[in-house]
Amino acid sequence: MIEYILIAASLLLVVSVLVSKISDRFGVPALLLFLLVGMLAGSDGPGGIYFDDPALARSIGVIALVLILFAGGLDTEWRAVRPVIKEGLILSTVGVLITALVVGFFACLLFDFPLIDGLLLGAIISSTDAAAVFSVLRSKGVGLKGQLRPLLELESGSNDPMAIFLTVGLIQLIAEPASSPANLIGSFFLQMLLGAALGYGMGKAILLLVNRLRLGYEGLYPVLTVSLVFLAFGLTSVVGGNGFLAVYVAGIVVGNRVFVHKRSLLSFHDGLAWLMQIAMFLTLGLLVFPSRLVPIMGPGLLVAGFLMFVARPIAVMVGLLPSSLTWREKAFVSWIGLRGAVPIILATFPLLARIPHADLIFNVVFFVVLTSVLLQGTSIPSVARWLRLDTPTKPKRAYPIEYTPMGGLEGELKEIPILPNAHAAGKAIVELGLPDDFLVILVARGDEFLVPSGGTVVRGGDTLLVLSGTESFRQTAARLTNKKEQTVG
């Protein structure tokens, strides 16, 4: 029996990886393709695999989300998101709440739900998913101007805990009518504060253990980090904090510091996050019965349209009211509110709690996610160009060298692009007055790499690959890239 399960699972994974090429070529979000593969393999599709276990689907989803959020934190550059920290946190908290309220009231009118049931539906679909968004942008080679990318990255990485909190809290109110809604406010602040504090502490602990243990086998480091990530989630949840926020914060703390085997660990967690996304989307695709979506197509389209054209814009415009973003940027943030796997996972919570209308809520949420991914996901590059917010992206240069910090050396390889009018342009490396802890390893010139010596002359358009500590890099890079002083004749 186990052989057939392994064959089926491996074939589904292989097919999902292969269809991701469609995402790269045509800009169709990979999320949609993974879900479709699961639906085709399910009981209503040609695959005929019967799967109707919301509890197992939720467990897989929670495990996957923990690893995905940690990997997202590792990829979050604090220096890039710091200027938009206020706007990002407002969107991930107040914006999520406004979306849940507006959609909730609309659902009450549309489905004749009790108010709290409508709010539950709104809370479930209130969080955004940027993974599909950025896969589309990368496949089409579309960059975003200004601070849009870090803002969307921060919002999408930090708004899931708020949506999960609202969903769980509302289910508790439905299941226990005697409980007070006022208790949710205190619980919210407690969960978020504990989640952020314990996540920061666990991030520091991960760095300390990874750098100090000196394991005899490099392959044990991924085992250590995965174990610590689950420990961070479990401990935070047990003491009453938000475990999802904790692992995201821990990822940010770890990803923005130098640690042993950083490059290989980042690659491992990136690959693991993709595996978790595919497994999660396939499971959710298997869980849904497409035949049950047909009767709710009309109401589902109304909810999806209301979410995209009314609720999300209201949340963004209100949340970003005090920000300096232009109306074009706010409009793009409104449109890029793509729904992903988290709402579908949250839609399994009412099923397990046997909440009234749980089946209807699950099917509506699934339909809304499909509609959002199909309409918004495929139109993102066009909308970015229409709003004149797109900018060409440069592929990240691959270097024929790697560096693994050992022995407590606080340094890492970093790039310094040299413009034609930069202070370093036209000077030999020996003339640049570099500090002792600042070493130029390679000079990238066009498609070639040069191993520099002290007499190598730096040209405008070169990119220097340097090994340096953080503070030394910041000061020296600023001096090298400053514009030359113009002489007055």
TITOR-46744 format. One record per residue: residue in one letter; x, y, z of N, C-alpha, C in turn. Coordinates in steps of 0.05 Angstrom, whole numbers, plus 5000, padded with zeros to 4 digits. Layout:
TITOR-46744
AXYZXYZXYZ;...
//
This chain:
TITOR-46744
M501649765000500050005000501750255000;I503950255016505650485018506950544992;E507450334976508750374950506950544932;Y504350484932502450634914502150924924;I502250964950502051234961504451394952;L506851274954509251414946509251474916;I508351284900508251324871506351554865;A504051564877502051774872503152044881;A504352054905505452304915507652414898;S509452224890511752314873510852414846;L508952274834507852364808506552634810;L505052684831503752944835505853164838;L507953104853510153304856511553364830;V512153144815513553184789511853344770;V509253284768507453424750507353724759;S507253774785507054054794509554204787;V511854074790514354214782514454264752;L513454074736513554114707511554334699;V509154344711507254544702508154824712;S510054844731511055104739512355244716;K513255094696514455214672512355384657;I509855314659507755474647507655744661;S508055744687508056004702510356174692;D512756054688515056204679514656324651;R513256164634513056244606510756434601;F508456374614505956524607505056704630;G506456704653505756884675503356794691;V502456544687500256434703501356374731;P500156474752501256424779501456124785;A503756044796504255764802502255654821;L501255824839499255744859496855624845;L495855764824493555674810494055404797;L496355364786497055114772497154884792;F498354934815498554714835495754634845;L494054834849491354774858489854614836;L490254694811488854554789489854264787;V492454214791493453944791492153774812;G491853894836490553754858487653694852;M486253894840483453854833483053634812;L484853634792484653434771485253154782;A487053144802487652884814485552784834;G483752964842481752904862479452734852;S477552694870475352504864473552604841;D473352864836471752964814473352984788;G475952934789477652954765478352674755;P479952674734480752414721482452254740;G483852374760485552224778483952044797;G481552134805479851964821480851914849;I482652084860483552044887481552164907;Y480352004923478352104942479752204967;F479352464973480652574997478652775010;D477752705034475752875048476452885077;D478852985084479752995111480753275118;P478953455127479753725133481753735156;A481653555174483653555197486453515186;L486853315169489453265158490353495140;A488453605125489153835107490054075124;R488654125147489454345164492254295176;S492754055185495353985197497654025176;I497153935152499253975131499554275126;G497354415125497454705120498954855142;V498554785167499954925189502954875188;I503654615183506554555181507754705158;A506454705135507454845112507755135116;L505655265129505755545134508155625153;V508655465172510955515190513555535175;L514055345158516555345142516555555121;I514255615108514055825088514556095100;L513356155123513656415136516556455146;F517856245156520656265164522356325139;A521956185117523456235093522956515083;G520456615085519856885077521257085094;G521457035120523057205138525957215130;L527056985123529856965115530457145090;D528557155072528857315048528157615051;T527157685074526357965079528858125088;E529558325071531758495078530758725096;W531758725121530758925140531459205130;R533759245118534459505108532459605087;A531359425071529459505051526659565062;V525759405082523059435093522859635115;R525159715127525059905149523760175142;P524260285118522860535111519860515109;V518860275105515960245102514760075124;I516160055147515259885169512559975179;K512060235181509560335191507260265172;E507560325146505460265127504959965125;G507059805126506659515124505159395148;L505859485172504459385196501559485197;I501059725187498259825187496659655168;L497659595144496259425125495859145136;S497759035150497658765160495858735184;T495058955197493358935220490659085215;V490859345213488459505208487159445181;G488959405161487959345135486459075134;V487558875147486258615149483558635164;L483458795185481058825201478858965184;I479659175170477659315153476659135131;T478358985118477558805098475558595109;A476158485132474358295144471658415150;L471558655161469058785168467358845143;V468658965123467159045099466058795084;V467758595080466858355067464758205084;G465058215111463258085129460458205127;F460158465126457558585123456258525096;F457958515075456958445049455958155048;A457357975061456657695062453957655077;C453557815098451057805112448657865094;L449058075078446858155060446457945038;L448657845027448557665004447457385011;F448357275033447657005041445556995063;D444757225073442857235095444057095120;F446657135124448157025147447557185172;P447757065196448057225220450657395218;L450757615231453057795229455657655235;I455757495255458357375263459257165242;D457357035229458156845207459256995183;G458057225177459057385155461857495161;L462257585186464957675194466957455193;L466157205199467956975197468856935168;L467056955149467756925121469657155114;G469157405123470857625117473657585128;A473757485153476457445166478057235151;I476757025141478156805128479556895103;I478257085088479457175062480757445064;S481557525089482557795092485557825088;S487057605087489957625084490757585055;T493057705048494057695020496357495018;D497157424994499257234989501057354967;A503557414973505357534954506957334938;A507057084947508656884933507956864903;A505356854898504356834870504957104856;V504657324870505057584857507957614847;F509857554864512657584856513557374836;S512257144836512956944815512057054788;V509857194787508957314762510857534753;L511557714773513357934766516057834756;R517057614769519657504761519457384733;S517257234728517057094702516757294679;K515557524684515257734664517457944664;G519357914683521558114685520658384692;V518558414709517458674717518358734745;G519758964747520459074774518459284782;L518659374806516859574817518459814827;K517560054821518960294829518560354859;G520460514869520260604897520260384917;Q518560414938518460224960516160024958;L515059994934512759814931513359524938;R515559424927516259144932516659084961;P518359234976518659175004516059215020;L514459405012511859445026510059195023;L509859094998508158864993509358615006;E511958595006513358365019512758365049;L513058595062512558615090509658555097;E507858675082504958635087504258345085;S504958215063504157935059505457745079;G507857815088509157635107508157665135;S506957895141506157945169503057955173;N501457925151498557955155497157695161;D498557465156497257205162496557175191;P498357255210497657215238495157365246;M494657605235492257755241489757605231;A489857505207487557355195487057105211;I489156965219488856715235487556785262;F488557005275487457085301484457145299;L483657305278480857375275479157125270;T480156945253478556705247478156535272;V480256475286480056315310478356445331;G478656715334477056855354474056855348;L473356895322470556885315469356605317;I470856405311469856125314469356075344;Q471056185361470656145390468056285399;L467556525388465156665395462656525386;I462856395362460556245352460055995368;A462255855375462055605390461255655419;E462155875430461555945458460256215459;P457656235455456256495454456556655479;A457156525501457356675527459956835529;S461956765512464556905513464257195504;S465857375514465657655508467557745485;P466457895466468157995444470458175454;A469958305478472058485489474558325496;N474258065502476557905509478457875486;L477357895461479057865438481158085435;I480458325445482358545442484858495459;G484358425485486658365502488258125492;S486757915482488157685471489857755446;F488857935430490358015406493058135413;F493058335431495558465439497458275453;L496358095469498057895482499357705462;Q497757605443498857425423500957555406;M500457805397502357935380504958015394;L504658115419507058185434508757945441;L507457725450508957485455510157375430;G508657375408509657275383512157425374;A512057685374514357855366516757815384;A516257815411518457795430519757525429;L518157315429519257045429520556975402;G519357085380520557055354523357175352;Y523557415364526157555364528157395381;G527257295404529057145421529856875408;M527956745395528656485382530456535358;G530156755345531956825323534756855332;K535156995355537757025367538856755376;A537156585387537956315396538856145372;I537456165350538256005326540956095316;L541456355315544056465307546256365326;L545756375352547756295371548455995368;L546455825365546955545363548255475337;V547355585315548555525289551455605288;N552155835300554955945299556755815319;R555655705341557355615363557655315365;L555755165354555754875358558054735344;R558854835320560954715305560454415300;L558154365286557454085280559353955261;G559753695264561753555248560853505219;Y558253525214557153475187555453715179;E555953815155554554045145551553985142;G550953725136548153655132546453665157;L547753685180546153705205545153985210;Y546254185197545354465202542454505193;P541654415170538854435163536954295182;V537854065192536253915212535954085237;L538054225245538054395269536154625266;T536354765243534655005239531754935237;V531054715222528254635220527154565248;S528754425264527854345291527354595308;L529054795306528755035322526455205312;V525855195286523555345276520955235287;F520654965287518254845298518154885328;L520554895341520554945370519555235376;A520455425359519555695363516555715360;F515455585340512555585336511055455359;G511955225367510655075388510755215415;L513055305423513355445449511655695450;T511755855428510256105428507256045430;S506255845415503455775416502555675443;V504255515456503655405482503255615504;V504955825503504856035523502856255516;G501356225494499256405487499956615467;G502356585454503156775433502356685406;N502856845386502256775358504656645346;G504556385342506856235333507656305304;F505656375287506356445260507956705258;L507156895275508657145275511457095286;A511656915306514256855318516256745297;V515356555281517256435262517956635240;Y516156815233516757015213518857215224;V518457305248520357485261523057345264;A523057095273525556945276527056935249;G525556885227526756885201528157145194;I526757365200527957635194530557675210;V530457595236532857625253535157465242;V534657215235536757035225537757125197;G535857195179536657255152538257505149;N538157685168539557945166542157945182;R543157705189545657685203547457485189;V550057495195551957305183552057065201;F551856825189552056575204553356355187;V554156145200555555925187553855795166;H555055735143553655595121551055745112;K551256015112548856175106547756115078;R549456105058548556065031547055795028;S548355585038547055315035544455295051;L544355425075541955415091539655575078;L540355805066538355965052537255805028;S538955665013538055504991536355275000;F537155145023535554925034532755015041;H532555235056529855335065528255435042;D529455545021527955624998526755384984;G528355174980527354934968525154794985;L525654805011523654685029521054845028;A521255105026518755265024517255204999;W518655154977517255084952515954814955;L517354624967516154354972513654384989;M513754545009511354585027509054725012;Q509754914995507655044979506254844960;I507854684946506654494928504954294943;A506054184965504553984981501954104992;M502154355001499754485012497654534991;F498454634968496554694947495354444935;L497054234932495953974922493853864942;T494453874968492653774988490053924987;L490154184985487754354985486154304959;G487654264937486254194912484853934913;L486053734926484753474930482353494948;L482453674968480353704987477753804975;V477953984956475554104945474253924924;F471653934923470053794902469053994882;P470254004858469454214838466454214832;S465153984834462253974828460754144848;R461854174872460454334892460954634889;L462854714871463354994866461355114846;V460254934829458455034808456055184819;P454655074839452255214849452855494862;I455255534871455855794884457555974866;M457555924840459156094822458156384822;G455556424821454456694821455156844846;P454356744870455156884895458156904898;G459656694890462556704893463756924876;L462756964852463757194835463057464848;L460757484860459957734873461857794897;V462457584913464257624936467057694926;A467957554906470657604895470857894884;G468757964868468758234857468658454878;F466958404899466758604920469458624936;L470758394940473358404953475358554937;M475558504911477558634895477058924889;F474559004885473959274876472859454897;V472159344921471059514942472559484968;A472559234979473659195006476659245007;R478159124989481059164989481859464984;P480659594964481359884961480660054985;I478359994998477660145022479760105044;A480559855048482559795069485159935063;V486059935038488560055031488460355033;M486360475022486160765023485960875051;V484460735068484260825096486860775111;G488060535107490460475121492860645113;L492960715087495260875077494561175075;L492461255088491661545087493861725096;P495361665118497461855126500161815112;S500261625093502861565080503261755057;S505761765048506561945026506361804998;L505261564997504961424972503061574953;T503661564927501961704908499461534903;W497461654890494961514885495461274867;R497361294849498061064832499060834849;E500860894867501960684884499860554902;K498060714913495960604929494060434913;A493560524888491760364871493060094864;F495660094860496959844854496959654878;V497559764902497459604926494659484930;S492559644922489859544924489359314906;W490359334881489859124862491458874867;I493758904880495558674883494958514907;G492558564920491758404943490958124936;L492757964927492257694917491757504940;R489557344937488957144958490356884950;G491256734971492856494966491856264983;A493756104992493055855006492055895034;V492956115048492156155076489056165079;P487656315062484656315065483456035063;I484555875045483455605041483955435066;I486355465077487055315102485155415125;L484855675127483055775148480155685144;A479455645119476655555113476155265124;T478355125130477954855142477354875172;F477955095184477455125213474555105220;P472755255205469855225211468854935206;L470054795186469154525181469754345205;L472154375217472854215240471254295265;A470554555267469054645290466054595287;R465254495263462454435257460754695260;I461854915249460355165250458155155229;P455755275234453655285214454755425188;H453855335165454655435139457655385133;A458955205147461755155143462355065115;D460754875104461154785077460955005056;L458855175060458455395041460855595043;I461755645067464055835071466555725057;F467055465061469455345048469355365018;N467055295006466855304977467055594966;V465755784980465956064972468856164973;V470156094995472956184998474756064976;F474355804970475955684949475455814922;F472955874917472256004891473356294890;V473356434913474456704913477456704908;V478856504920481756484916482356424887;L480956234875481356174846480856424829;T478756564834478056804819480157024822;S481057064847483057264852485757204838;V486556954840489056874828488856904797;L486656814786486356814757486157094746;L484557274758484157544748486457734756;Q486957744782488957934791491757834785;G492257574789494957474785495957504756;T494257454737495157474709495257754699;S493957944713493858224703495858404717;I497458304736499258474751501258614734;P502658484715504558624698503258854682;S500858794671499459004655498659234672;V497659184696496859404714499359564723;A501559434728504059584735504859774713;R504759674688505459844665503460064661;W500860004664498760204660499060434681;L499760364705500160564726502960694726;R504560604706507360704703508960664728;L508760434740510160364764512160134760;D512360044735514159824729516959924722;T518859764727521659824719523059564712;P524859564693526159314685527759204709;T527758944711529358814732531858694720;K533958714735536558594727536858324740;P537458114724537957854737540257864756;K540057724778542257724798544657574787;R546957714789549357594778550357354794;A551157144781552256914794555256924793;Y556556894816559456904817560656624820;P563056594808564356324810565856284836;I564756384858566056364884563956364906;E564456214927562756214951564456274975;Y563056364996564456425021562756325044;T564056175062562756085086564156195110;P562856365126564156485150564756265170;M567256265180568056065200569756215221;G569956085244571656195265570856455276;G568256515275567256765286567857015269;L568756985244569257205227566657335219;E566357595226563857735219564157865192;G563857715171564157825144562457665125;E561857795102560457655081560957795054;L560457645032560957755006558657934998;K559358174988557358364980558258504954;E556258614940556858744914556859044918;I558559184902558559474900558659554871;P556359644859556459744832557760014830;I559460054811560960304808559860454783;L558660684787557760844765560061004753;P559761094727561961244714562861494730;N560961624744561761864759562361814788;A562761564796563361494823566161564831;H566661594856569261674867571361464859;A570661204858572560994853573260964824;A571561064806571961024777574561154768;G576161004753578661104742581061094760;K580660974784582860954803583660664807;A586260624813587260354819586260284847;I585960024852584959934878586760034901;V589460044896591360124917590960414924;E589760574906589360854910586760914926;L585160714930582460764942582560784973;G584860724985585060745014583160565029;L583060315021581160125033582160035061;P580360005080581159905106582059615105;D583459535127584559265127582459045126;D580059095136577958895137576058915113;F577059035091575459075067577158975043;L576358735033577958605012576358574986;V577458674964576158644938576958364927;I574958184925575457914916575457884886;L573457994873573057974844572158244833;V572658294808571558524793569958414770;A567358464770565658374747565558594727;R566558544702566658744681565258624656;G562858704651561258584630560658304637;D561358114619560857834624563357694635;E565357844642567857724651568357784680;F570057624693570857664720573957694721;L574857894736577757944739578557904768;V580757754771581957734798583757974802;P582958154820584358414821587058404836;S588758594829591158654845591058944853;G593059034868592959314876593059504853;G594159424830594359604808591959594789;T589959424794587659404777586059664778;V585459784755584060034754581059974752;V579560094770576660064771575360244750;R573560134734572260284713569260324720;G568160534708565260574711563760354698;G561860244712560360014702561259754714;D563559754728564559514742562759454766;T562759204775561559134800563758994817;L564259094841566258984858564958784877;L566158544879565258344898567258364921;V566358444945568158494967567458314991;L569458265007569058125033569558325055;S567458375072567758585092565758545114;G566258665137564358675158562158875152;T559958865166557659035160558259335162;E559459415184559959705189562059805170;S564159655166566259735148565259755119;F563459565112562359575085560659825081;R558959885101557160115098558760375094;Q560860415110562360665108563960675082;T565360455076567160455052565560465026;A563360315025561760305000560560584995;A559760725016558660995012560861185001;R563361155010565461325000566261254971;L566260994965567060914937564960994917;T562460994924560261044905559461344904;N560561504922559961794921560761904894;K559262104885559962234860562462404863;K563962414841566462574841565762864843;E567463004857567063304859567863424832;Q566063604823566563744798568463974802;T570463984786572464214788571464444770;V571664674781570864914766573265044753;G573165064727575465174712575465474711;
//
